[in-house]
Amino acid sequence: MTATLPRVLPSPDGKPVPPPGTAEAFRAFARDLAAGRRPWTAEAAQFITAQFDQFAAHWDTTRATGRDDPVRDALARGGPMPQGPCLELGSGTGLFTPILTGAFPRVVSVVSTVA
């Protein structure tokens, strides 16, 4: 059973909206991959890499605006967070890394690449 949580924080004003069908196509791809309905092949990896490479230079300023709001909110609320290092898996463009370095004494960020 798959559940989708409702959006709690609204998107910021002026946030670009992806072209019709783009976000849905990527979500369907990811769901099929996670459920084992689609194999992860070299061709699929090259396709996804090319898509991300196309947007990488301007992603954080034009497409990812507001994506850090939930992380900032969670860290501001505090809670039972360990005082040790933080491991950031799949750091991508590093959007969240500066936020995490402000909350943890040491942050190790790992990005996955396709050779």
Secondary structure as GFF3:
##gff-version 3
##sequence-region A 1 115
A	DSSP	alpha_helix	22	34	.	.	.	ID=ss1
A	DSSP	alpha_helix	42	56	.	.	.	ID=ss2
A	DSSP	alpha_helix	59	62	.	.	.	ID=ss3
A	DSSP	alpha_helix	69	77	.	.	.	ID=ss4
A	DSSP	beta_strand	86	89	.	.	.	ID=ss5
A	DSSP	alpha_helix	97	101	.	.	.	ID=ss6
A	DSSP	beta_strand	107	110	.	.	.	ID=ss7
###
